[in-house]
């Protein structure tokens, strides 16, 4: 083959290669354009607002829903940096509240803009290859209506519960008076029936009280009156208040005080509800002639109250739901048909509102240990 023919062949091969490459580039371009159009369509069709930001929290994309919810135009904020310490107009104020998470926020946080209540969710953006953080996506959800409906529902529950509590308390004292013989002598059978009636009445009062307390906690109306309290004496008072109940079930309560007298700050009445619910569970789910051990220990940071029983325990698969509102483990329902599933939910809220934490260790058919850790360094102004 001559030199001219060889050069011609090489040029032909190069042209074919460039043509194929150009075709592939066009296909890739169409593919990316299609993907971009699809992403844009999805983002713009969201009912929730969406603001995409770079690592410096500078907005790079704003969907239509965000414009409507915030009452702004995308052109006003895209590629603009917002300074928390230099708010010059209403748009800046809105964006600073939405873009910058409060220090104590976790997965989401709420923002009030006039009569609007917005819930903001933050989603980190990472590079798919290097896995490094490249920005954030802020999802903006208008929860104004849901909040109003929830408040009306809670108010209704509170009103109904209060209306129930008054007659139930009246029935309790009437039954107690009858049982004491104030209306004349009673037969053994009548006394037994009154005792059963009192038991059912106490259960109803407990249910209504729990519902009221949960409503207050969830609406942040549970006013905590925190004051210095001697922890060992407090725990002994709680044990004493449960001894009669334990004796009716032939359950012994033992105590082990591993610390000397120590004063910490908390709401005695509310913490009594939390510890009382845990003690009640330990008694209710212990076997006849069982033992409940209450231990108080401490270190430089915390005082820990542990309540151990040798009762039915918790199935492993249900441990994660134990502090969920209205939840009761399957074996608990079999042993004790009555129960609201509110006690542990309420206890967790109260303890955490005091800056403490609660944990549980349990084995089915072997028993459970609930531990409450309260920080020694709490100040009287902490909590709600």
C-alpha positions in Angstrom: 0.0 0.0 0.0 1.4 3.4 -1.0 1.9 6.2 1.5 -1.0 8.2 0.1 -3.4 5.3 0.5 -2.2 4.8 4.1 -2.7 8.4 5.0 -6.2 8.3 3.4 -7.1 5.2 5.4 -5.9 6.8 8.7 -7.9 9.9 8.0 -11.0 7.8 7.3 -10.6 5.9 10.5 -10.2 9.1 12.4 -13.3 10.6 10.9 -15.3 7.5 11.7 -14.0 7.5 15.3 -14.8 11.2 15.7 -18.3 10.7 14.2 -19.0 7.8 16.7 -17.7 9.8 19.6 -19.8 12.8 18.6 -22.8 10.7 18.3 -22.2 9.3 21.8 -21.7 12.8 23.2 -25.0 13.8 21.7 -26.7 10.8 23.2 -25.2 11.5 26.6 -26.2 15.1 26.3 -29.8 14.1 25.5 -29.7 11.6 28.4 -28.5 14.3 30.9 -31.0 16.8 29.5 -33.7 14.3 30.0 -32.6 13.5 33.5 -32.4 17.2 34.3 -35.9 17.8 32.9 -37.2 14.9 35.0 -35.5 16.2 38.2 -36.9 19.7 37.5 -40.3 18.3 36.9 -40.2 16.3 40.2 -38.9 19.2 42.2 -41.4 21.7 40.8 -44.3 19.3 41.4 -43.6 18.9 45.1 -46.2 20.3 47.4 -43.5 21.0 50.0 -41.1 23.9 49.4 -37.5 23.0 48.5 -34.4 25.1 48.7 -31.2 23.6 47.5 -28.0 25.1 49.0 -24.3 24.8 48.6 -21.9 24.1 51.5 -22.0 27.7 52.6 -25.9 27.7 52.7 -26.1 29.8 49.6 -29.4 28.9 47.8 -28.8 27.4 44.3 -32.3 26.3 43.5 -35.8 27.2 44.8 -39.0 25.4 43.7 -42.3 27.1 43.1 -43.9 25.7 46.3 -41.1 27.4 48.4 -41.8 30.7 46.6 -45.6 30.4 47.4 -45.0 29.3 51.1 -42.4 32.0 51.8 -44.0 34.7 49.7 -40.8 35.4 47.8 -39.4 35.0 44.2 -36.6 32.6 43.5 -34.7 35.4 41.8 -34.5 37.3 45.1 -32.5 34.6 46.9 -30.8 32.3 44.4 -26.9 32.7 44.6 -27.3 35.1 47.5 -25.5 34.6 50.8 -27.5 35.3 54.0 -25.9 36.5 57.2 -27.6 35.8 60.5 -25.9 38.8 62.0 -26.9 41.2 59.2 -30.6 41.1 58.4 -31.5 44.0 56.2 -35.1 43.2 55.1 -38.1 40.8 55.6 -36.8 38.4 53.0 -33.5 38.1 54.8 -35.3 37.4 58.1 -37.4 34.6 56.6 -34.5 33.0 54.9 -32.2 33.1 57.9 -34.9 31.4 60.0 -35.4 28.7 57.3 -31.8 28.1 56.3 -30.0 28.0 59.6 -30.9 25.3 62.1 -31.2 26.0 65.8 -28.4 24.6 67.8 -30.6 22.1 69.7 -32.5 20.9 66.5 -32.2 17.3 65.4 -34.0 16.0 62.3 -36.3 19.0 62.0 -37.2 22.3 63.5 -40.2 24.6 63.4 -40.3 28.2 62.2 -43.1 30.7 62.9 -43.6 33.3 60.2 -46.6 35.4 61.4 -49.5 33.1 61.4 -47.7 30.4 59.5 -46.0 27.5 61.2 -43.4 25.8 59.0 -41.5 22.6 59.7 -38.1 22.5 58.2 -36.2 19.2 57.3 -32.5 19.3 56.5 -31.1 16.7 54.0 -27.3 16.7 53.5 -26.1 16.4 49.9 -23.0 14.3 49.3 -20.8 13.7 46.2 -21.7 10.2 44.9 -18.1 9.3 44.3 -16.1 10.9 47.1 -19.0 10.9 49.6 -17.9 14.3 50.8 -20.6 16.9 51.9 -21.3 19.3 49.1 -24.4 21.1 50.3 -27.9 20.8 51.9 -31.5 20.5 50.8 -34.1 22.2 52.9 -37.6 20.8 52.7 -40.3 23.3 53.9 -43.6 22.0 55.1 -46.6 24.2 56.0 -48.0 22.6 59.2 -50.2 25.5 60.2 -53.6 23.7 59.7 -52.3 20.4 61.3 -51.1 22.4 64.4 -54.5 24.1 64.8 -56.4 20.8 64.4 -54.0 19.1 66.9 -54.5 21.8 69.4 -58.3 21.7 69.2 -58.1 17.9 69.5 -55.9 18.1 72.6 -58.1 20.8 74.1 -61.2 18.6 73.6 -59.4 15.7 75.2 -58.4 17.9 78.2 -62.0 19.2 78.7 -63.5 15.7 78.4 -60.9 14.3 80.8 -61.5 17.0 83.4 -65.3 16.5 83.2 -64.7 12.7 83.8 -62.3 13.2 86.7 -64.8 15.0 88.9 -67.6 12.4 89.0 -65.0 9.6 89.2 -63.5 11.1 92.3 -67.0 11.5 93.8 -67.7 7.8 93.1 -64.5 6.9 94.7 -65.3 8.6 98.0 -68.9 7.2 98.0 -67.6 3.7 97.6 -65.0 4.2 100.4 -67.6 5.6 102.7 -69.9 2.6 102.0 -66.9 0.2 102.6 -66.2 1.9 105.9 -69.8 1.2 107.0 -70.9 4.8 107.1 -74.3 3.7 105.6 -74.7 0.7 107.8 -73.2 -2.7 108.2 -72.3 -4.7 105.1 -72.0 -8.4 104.4 -68.7 -10.0 103.3 -70.0 -10.3 99.7 -71.0 -6.6 99.7 -67.6 -5.5 101.0 -65.9 -7.6 98.3 -68.1 -6.0 95.6 -67.2 -2.5 96.9 -63.5 -3.4 96.8 -63.8 -4.5 93.2 -65.7 -1.3 92.3 -63.0 0.7 94.0 -60.4 -1.1 92.0 -62.2 -0.4 88.7 -62.7 3.2 89.8 -59.0 3.7 90.6 -58.1 2.3 87.1 -60.4 4.8 85.4 -59.0 7.7 87.5 -55.5 6.6 86.6 -56.4 6.4 82.9 -58.0 9.9 82.9 -55.1 11.4 84.8 -52.6 9.8 82.4 -54.4 11.2 79.4 -54.5 14.7 81.0 -50.8 14.6 81.9 -49.8 13.4 78.4 -51.9 16.2 76.8 -50.1 18.7 79.0 -46.7 17.3 78.2 -47.3 17.3 74.4 -48.6 20.9 74.5 -45.6 22.0 76.7 -48.1 23.1 79.4 -46.7 20.7 82.0 -45.5 23.5 84.3 -42.4 22.2 86.2 -41.9 23.5 89.7 -38.2 22.6 90.2 -36.6 22.9 93.6 -33.8 21.2 95.5 -34.8 17.8 96.7 -33.0 15.1 98.7 -33.0 12.1 96.4 -32.7 9.3 98.9 -35.6 10.5 100.9 -37.6 11.1 97.7 -37.1 7.5 96.6 -38.0 6.1 100.0 -41.2 8.1 100.0 -42.1 6.7 96.6 -41.4 3.1 97.8 -43.6 3.7 100.9 -46.4 5.0 98.7 -46.4 1.6 96.8 -46.0 -0.8 99.7 -49.8 -1.3 100.2 -50.2 -2.1 96.5 -47.2 -4.5 96.6 -48.6 -6.3 99.7 -51.9 -7.0 98.0 -50.0 -8.8 95.3 -47.6 -10.4 97.8 -44.7 -8.6 96.2 -41.8 -7.4 98.4 -40.0 -4.1 97.7 -36.4 -3.9 98.8 -34.1 -0.9 98.7 -30.3 -0.4 98.4 -29.1 3.1 98.8 -25.6 3.3 97.4 -25.1 7.0 98.1 -25.4 9.3 101.1 -27.9 12.1 101.2 -27.6 14.2 98.0 -29.7 17.1 96.9 -30.6 17.7 93.3 -33.1 20.0 91.5 -36.2 18.6 90.0 -40.0 18.8 90.1 -40.9 16.4 92.9 -44.5 15.9 91.9 -43.8 15.2 88.3 -40.7 13.1 88.9 -43.0 11.2 91.3 -45.3 10.4 88.4 -42.4 9.1 86.4 -40.9 6.9 89.1 -44.3 5.9 90.3 -45.2 4.5 86.9 -42.0 2.5 86.7 -42.6 1.1 90.2 -46.2 0.3 89.4 -45.1 -1.7 86.3 -42.5 -3.6 88.3 -45.2 -4.6 90.9 -47.9 -5.4 88.3 -45.8 -7.7 86.2 -43.9 -9.4 89.1 -44.9 -13.0 90.0 -46.7 -13.7 93.3 -44.1 -13.6 96.1 -41.7 -11.8 93.8 -39.2 -9.1 94.7 -38.7 -5.6 93.4 -35.3 -4.1 94.1 -34.8 -0.3 94.0 -31.2 0.9 93.9 -29.9 4.5 94.1 -26.3 5.1 93.0 -24.3 8.0 91.8 -21.1 9.5 90.4 -19.8 13.0 89.8 -22.3 13.7 87.0 -25.5 11.7 87.7 -27.7 10.1 90.3 -29.1 6.8 89.0 -32.3 5.2 90.2 -32.7 1.6 89.1 -35.9 -0.5 89.5 -35.3 -4.3 89.0 -38.0 -7.0 88.9 -38.0 -10.7 88.1 -41.2 -10.6 86.2 -42.4 -11.3 82.6 -39.7 -9.1 80.9 -40.1 -7.7 77.4 -39.9 -9.7 74.1 -36.7 -8.7 72.3 -38.6 -7.7 69.1 -40.8 -5.2 71.1 -38.1 -3.4 73.1 -37.9 -0.6 70.6 -41.6 0.3 71.0 -41.6 0.3 74.8 -41.8 4.1 75.3 -44.3 4.6 72.5 -47.6 6.2 73.4 -50.4 3.6 74.0 -48.0 0.7 73.3 -48.1 -2.4 75.5 -46.0 -5.6 74.9 -47.9 -8.7 73.9 -47.0 -10.6 77.1 -48.1 -7.6 79.2 -51.5 -7.6 77.7 -51.9 -11.3 78.5 -50.9 -10.9 82.2 -52.8 -7.7 82.8 -55.7 -6.9 80.4 -56.2 -3.3 81.7 -53.6 -0.7 81.1 -53.2 2.4 78.9 -49.6 2.1 77.6 -49.1 5.7 78.7 -47.0 5.2 81.8 -43.6 4.7 80.3 -44.3 7.3 77.5 -45.1 9.9 80.1 -42.1 8.9 82.3 -39.7 9.3 79.4 -41.0 12.8 78.6 -40.7 13.9 82.3 -37.2 12.5 82.8 -35.9 14.0 79.5 -37.5 17.4 80.3 -35.3 17.3 83.4 -32.2 16.7 81.3 -32.1 13.1 82.3 -32.4 9.8 80.4 -34.1 6.5 80.9 -33.0 3.1 79.7 -34.2 -0.5 80.1 -32.5 -3.9 80.1 -34.9 -6.9 79.9 -35.1 -10.6 79.1 -38.4 -12.2 78.5 -39.6 -14.3 81.5 -36.5 -13.2 83.5 -37.4 -9.6 84.4 -36.5 -6.0 83.6 -34.3 -3.2 85.0 -35.3 0.4 84.4 -32.7 3.0 85.1 -33.3 6.7 85.5 -30.2 8.9 85.3 -30.6 12.5 86.5 -27.8 15.1 86.2 -26.5 16.5 89.5 -25.5 19.8 87.9 -29.1 20.7 86.9 -30.0 24.4 87.5 -33.4 25.5 88.7 -34.1 27.3 85.5 -33.6 24.3 83.2 -36.5 22.5 81.5 -39.9 23.8 80.6 
